[in-house]
């Protein structure tokens, strides 16, 4: 089983904290000006081209569900 881990940068952490405060401002802006939203990180393990996409939220689940993981950072 091959796994690709998404790197979580300090910018991602800041974005998560600020996201709630910005939501109200984004609602007021038009759809043309809005940037595409990043998918929310959940415990669900997604797969792209037969490769699991892991991040800080779902990594523990992947370890508990799979006997072996080959991880590329």
N, C-alpha and C positions, 0 to 999 in steps of 0.2 A: 504494500500500500504506500503510495507516494503522497506527500502532503506539502502544500505550499503555504507558508505562514505569511499573513499580512503583517507588515511591520507597523507598530503603533508608535507614531512620532509624538513628541511633546505637543505639536500643533494639533494632533487629533484629540488629545486630552483636553486642551484648551477649548477646542471647538465643541466638545461634548458639554462642557460646563456653560459655555456661552450660548449654546443652541437654544435653550429654553427662553432666555432673555430676548433673543433675536426673533423668535417665532412670531411675536406680536407685530414687529416691524415688517417682517416678510409678508404677512397677511395683507398689509396695506399696499404693498408694491404690486405692480402689474405682473402677469404671468410671463411676459416677454423679458422683463428685467431679472426674473428669478433664475438663479443658478440651478442646475440639476441636483437633486438631493442625493446624498450618499445613503446607501442602504443602512438601516439601523443594525447594529451588532447585537445578535441574539445567540442563544445556545444552539440554534439550528446550524447544522453543518452543511454548507453548500458545496457543490462540486462543479468544477469547470474543466472540461476536457479530461475527464476521469481522474482529476486531481482534487483532493479535499482542500478547501480554503478555510484556514483556521486563523483565529485572532485571540486576543486575551479573554474573551467571553466564552468561547466554545472549545478552547484547547483542552481543558480538564475533561470535558465530556469525550473528546476524541481519544484521549489516553485511556479512559475507563472502558470505552467500547471496542478498542482495537488492541490486539496483543502486540503488534509491531507497527511502528510508524517511522518512516524515513522522512525527516523534516529538512526542508531547504529554507534558509532565512534570507 
